[in-house]
Amino acid sequence: MGCGNSKPQEEAASPQPGTSQPPPSQQPVVPAPTASLATVRSDKVIVPRSFRLLDELEKGQKCERASHLSWGLAYDDDITLTTWNGTIFGPIDTAYDNRIYSLVIVTGPSYPDVLPEVRFTAGINMNCVEPDGQVKPTWGVLGNWKREYTIETVLDALRREMCSPNNRHLAQPDTAPPAGNS
C-alpha cells in the first residue's frame, strides 16, 4: 500500500476499464518549448537606477580606472544620486596636456535609459562642446546613448576625443588666474 491516495504499482500500471492508453513506449513525444530570441531578450534583468548609480559611485571611489579620470557625487547628502563631478586629466602631447578639466554630470530620473547632461565647468575648446561648456547631446557616446553606458564611458570618450586629430591641437582658453601687479 502506498502513501495517501496512491494505488499499488500493479493497479497503477493497468489501464482503467473503458479507457485505452497506449503503453508508455508508444505515447507521442511532445518537444519541450524552446525559448525564442525575443523571449530571451525580454527575460533580461534590468537593474534599477539607484543600484546602477551606487555601482558607478563605488567604481569611482575605488579608482578602479586609470588615474586620468575620476568621478563621484557632487554632494555627500545627494540621496537621489543626481549631481556628479567628473575630472579628466588632459592627455599628454595635446593642447590639453598639463591641464585638469572639471565637469558636472547630471543623471536625471530616467538615467540610465536617458543620457546624462554633461558640462565642463571651465573654458575648453573642443568640437563637441558648446561655448557655455555643455557637451553636445548629439556627440558620439551621448548621441548614440545606450543603457549600458556609464559616467566612466562618457568621461573616457571625452578624453579620447581630446586626442582626436580634430581636437588635439586646438588652442585652449587661458584659464589661469591673471598675474598680479607686483
N, C-alpha and C positions, 0 to 999 in steps of 0.2 A: 504494500500500500504506500502511495506517495504522500507528499505533503499537501495539505489543503484540499482543493478540488481536483487535483490531477489524478488521472487514471493510471492503472498499472500499465507497464510498457506494452504488453501484448495487446491490450484493448486499444491503446492509442494508435498502434500500428495498423490495426484492421479498420477498413473503411466502415462508416455507418451504413446501415441498410438503406437503400434507395438513393445513395449518392455514389457517383463513380469518380474517384480521384485517381489520376494516373500515378503510378509509382514515382517516387522522388527522382529517379533517373530519367523519367520521361516528361517531367514538368518543364514548361518553357522557361528559358533563362531570360530574364529582363535585365538589360545592361544598366549599370548604375549611372545616374545622371552625371554628365561631365560639366565642369564649370567653363562657361564661355569666357572670352577675354573681357567682355563687358561686365560679367559677374565678378571677375577677379578685381577689376578696377573699382567697382562700387564697394567692395569689401575693404578697401584701403582705409587704414586708420588715419583720421585727421586729428592732429594734436591741437588742443585748444591754444588760443593766443597767449594766455598768461604762462602756460608751461613752456611754450616755444620761446617767449621772451626771457623767461628765467634761465633757460638753457643758454641763450645768447649772452646773457649777463654773466653767467658762470664762466663761459669761454673767454669773455673779455677780461674778467677779473683774474683768471688764472694765467693770462698771457700765453695761451696755447699757440698763438700765432707768432710769426717772426716779429721782431721788435720794431718794424717800420709802421705798424698800425696799432691803435688802441681804441677801445670804446667802453662806455659804461653809462649808467644813469646820470642825468644832469643833477637830479635832486634825490637825496637819500630817502626822503619820505614819499616819493612818487609811487604809490601803490598801484597805479594804473599802468606803470611801465611805459609811459608815453614819450617823454622827452629824454633824449640821449645826447651825449657828447662823443665826438669821434676825433681822432688825431691821426694825421698822416705825416710821416717824415719824408721830406722831399727826396726823390731818387737822385743818386749820385750821377754826375756828368749831365745834368739837365739844368734848365733855368730855375728849377725848384730846389736844387741842391743847397744844403745848409739852411733850410727853412722848415719850420714846423707849422702845419696847417690845422686849424681847429674847425670843426664842423658841428652843427646842430642837426640832429636827426629826429624827426617826429613820426612816431608809429601810431597811426590813427586806430580807432576801434576795430577796423576791419583788417588790420595787418595780421598776418602776412598775406592775406588774399589780395590786398590792395597795397601798392608800393608806398614806401615812406616818403616824406618830404625831406630833402637834404639841402643844407645851406652852409656855405663857407662863412665864417664869422669875420674874416679879414679879406682884403683885396687879393684876388688871384686872377690871372689871365689864362683861361682855358677855353677851347671851342665849345665845350659842353656846359659852361657856366655863364649865367646871365650877369650883367653888370652889378646887380644887387647881391650876388653871391649864391643865388638859387641855382642848383643843378637842374638843368633842363629835364623835365619829366619824359621827354621823347628820346633822350640819350641812351644808348647802349643797354645796360642792365635795367635801368628804370623803364625804358621804352618797351622792353621785352620781358617785363616782370613776370616771375613765376613764384609760386608759393614756396618753393624750396630755397629761394634766395634769402640771404640774411643781411644784417648790418655789415658783417665782415665782408660779404660778397660785394656790397656797394663800395666800401672803403678800398678794398683790394682792386676793384675795377677802376676806380678813380686814380689810384696810384699808377696802375698800368697805363691809363690814359695820359698821365703826365709824361710817360716815356715814349708815347707815340710820336711819329715824325711831325704830325700836325701841331703838337704842343711843346715838345721838348726844348725848343729854342725861343719860345715866345717871351718877349720882355715882360718882366713882372713888376707890379707896382711896388714902390718903396714903402714898406710897412714899418720901417724903423722909426722910432720917435725922432723928431727934429733935434739936431745938435744944439745945445745951449750956448749962448754967447758968454765966453769967459774972458 
